[in-house]
């Protein structure tokens, strides 16, 4: 893959590293590459989990490349199949994605980060949505953040653009774990390996259920799931893995998941 987005397969885990000096900012060509990488991950049956991180120790991603913007790249540019950063709008991504945040995650970088399923941050990482200071909208964060953390906390972050550290991010549930920088990738890899050994059809169902029921009243959501109106749920309930899980429980052994 292109040098600005490096990939490494580690068994069933794909590591994706944004490496675009000096700050890992994302322009449209980089975004398109990221979208292609995550689409290929989505479509590869041998890959179960992805880790997204960035090169260096200072920056995860500050968001949109303002040099590209100054050169004429607009917010309506072609950012690729997954939208900005490759993850935010990628359809059908029903596999776990872990963000390993190695430094500053601002603006669009913050929005890409919260598009992951699980977030592990180095203890020196910092976060902000500074778009307010340039008179623009942090659109994805404005949609997502008030649904995930207390409303008034989200509104303060969106209105002020203030930065906050990893400890506060964990306090509000924005990140799952905060670890020393030296332990970041080992922690992410350990979790990825654990997930890679789990039931992929269940992961797919979990992701689709969460995605497709977020806007629904509870009873409508139950109806969608219990009547197997979602493709991944129907696939799961008719799968060999579902039978294998029951057999393994009865036989008091670890299940062997095949994803079929």
N, C-alpha and C positions, 0 to 999 in steps of 0.2 A: 504494500500500500504506500501511498505518497508519504514522503518524509515528515510532513506536518501532522500526520495521524499514523502513529505506529501501532501495529497489532502483533500480538503474540498468542499462540494457542498453547494452553497448558492443560492437556487432556481435554475435558469437556468445558473448560473455562476459556473465554476469550478476554484478553487484556487489551484495552484500547487506551493509548496514551496520546494526548494532545501535546504536540511539541512544536510550538510556533514562537520562537524568540521574538521580542524580548519578554512578552507578558502572556503569551498563549491567548491573545485576542482572536476572535473568530470573524473572518470575512466570508463572503458568499461561497467562493470556491472551497474553502475549508469546511464550511457547513455541508456542502454537497458531498464531499468526501466522507464526512462523519455519517451522513444519512445512508450512503451506500454501504459503509462498514456495518452499521447496525441493521440494515435491511438484510445483508448477507448473513449476519448472525441469526436474525429471526428465521431465516429460511434454511439454515443448516441443521439437519437433524442430529448431527453429532455434537453440537454445541448446546450446553444447558444453561450457562450463566455467563454474564459479561461483567467486567470491572472497567469503569471509566475513571481514569486519573489524568494527570498532566505532568510534564517534565519540570524538573527544578524543585526548589523548596519554597519559593516565594509566591508564585502565582498558580492557582488552579485555572481560573479564567476570569478576566475583567469584563467579559461580554463582547459586544460588537466592536470590531476594529474601526476606531474613529479615523484612522488614516485612510482606510478604504471609503469611509463615509465622506471625508473631505475631498476625495478624488471622484466623488459622484455616485458611489453605491448607496442606494436608497433603501428604506425599510421594506419596500415592495420588491426587492431583488429576489432572484430565484435562489432560495436557500436549500433546495433539494427535497427529496422525498420525505424526510423527517422533520421539515421545518428547521428553524434556527438551532444549530448544534446537533441536528440529526436525531434527537430523541423526542422532542416535545410533541410532534404531530405524526410520528411514524405509526401507520395503522397496523393492527394485528400483532404488536410486539408482546407476546404472551410468555416471555421468559424473564426470569429475575435479572435485574441490572443493579449493580452496586456502584455507588460513587465513592471513590477514595480521594478526599479533598485535601490536597497537599499545601494549600495556601489560600490566598485571597480569592474569594468567589463573589464578584460584584455583578450587578445588572443582569445581562443575558447569561453570564456564567452562573449566577445564582439560579436563574430559571432553568438552565440545563441541568444543574445539580439536582433540583427538586423534581425533575422528571425521572430520576432514578427511583428504584423501589426502596432501597436501603442506603443510608448515607453514613459513612465513617469519616470523621474529620481529624486531621492533625491538631494538636492542642494549640498551635500558633495560628491556625486558620482564622480569617476574618470574613465578614459577610456584610453586604449592603445592597440596597436598591436605590442608587443615586440618580436615577433618571429624572426625578423631580427637580434636581438642580440644573438640568439642561432643558427644562420645560417640555419634557416628553413623558410618555406613559410606559411604565413597566407592565406591558399588557398581560403576559402569561402569569406573572406573579400577582397582578391585581385580581386575576381570575382565581388562582389556586390558593394563595396564601390565606385569605380570610376563611377558607373552608378547612384549613388544616391546623391553625393555631387560633388562640382567642382573638376575636374580632378587633378589639381595641388595640391589641399589640400589633396586629397586622396593619391596621390603619396608621398607627404611629410610624411604623417602618416605611410604609408607602408615602406618607405625607412629608416625613423629615429627611429620608434618605440616609439616616445615621448609620454608622457602622456598628457592628456588635461582634463579640468574640465567640469562640467555639463553646465556651461554658454557657453563655446565654442562649446560643442556638440549641444546645441540648436541653436547657431548661424549658424552652418552648416547644420541644419536640420536632424541631426542624431537622436535626441530625439525630441518629440513633446512638452513636458512640463517639467519644473523644479519646484519642490515644496519643502517646508521644509520637513525634514525627518519625522516629526511627522504627516504630512498630506499625506504621500505617499500612504498608503493603502486605506485611505478614498477616495482619489482622483481617484485611480484606480477602486475602487468598484463603485463609483458614475458613472464613465464612462461605466463600464461593465454593470451596471443595465440599463443605457440608451440604450446601444447597444442590450441588451437582449430583450428589448421591441420593437426592430425594425424588419424589414422584413428579415427573415433568407435566403429566396431564392434569394433576391437581394445581400446580403452579399456573398453568394456562387458564384453568377454570377460575381460580382466584382472581387473576388479573382481569379477565373479561367481566366477571361479576362486579368487581369494584368499579370498573370503567363504565359499564352499561347501566348500573343501578344508582349511581351517585346523584342523579337528578330526580329519582323517582320516589313517591311515597312508599313507606315500608311495605304495605300490603301488595302494592304493584311489583315491588322488587322481589318479594317472596314468590309471587305468582310466576315471575319470569324464570326464577331459579328452580323452584320445586317441580314445575311442569316441563323442565328441560328445554326451554325455548331458546337458550343460548347454545351455539354450536359446540363450544368447549365443554359445557356441562353434559350435553347429550353424548359427546365422544367419551368423556370420562365414565359415565354411568354404563356404557356399553363396552368398556375396554377390558382387555386381559389384565391390565394393571389393577383394576378394581377387584377382580377375582383374586389376583395374587395377594393383594393386601389382606383380604379376608382369610385366605389360606394361611398366610404367614402368621397372622394373629392366632389362628386356631392351633397351628403347629409350633407356636412359641419360638419363631425364628425371625431373622431379619428378612424383609421382603426384597425381592430382586425386581427393580423397576425397569421396564423395557420401553415405556412410552408408547405402547400399543394396546 
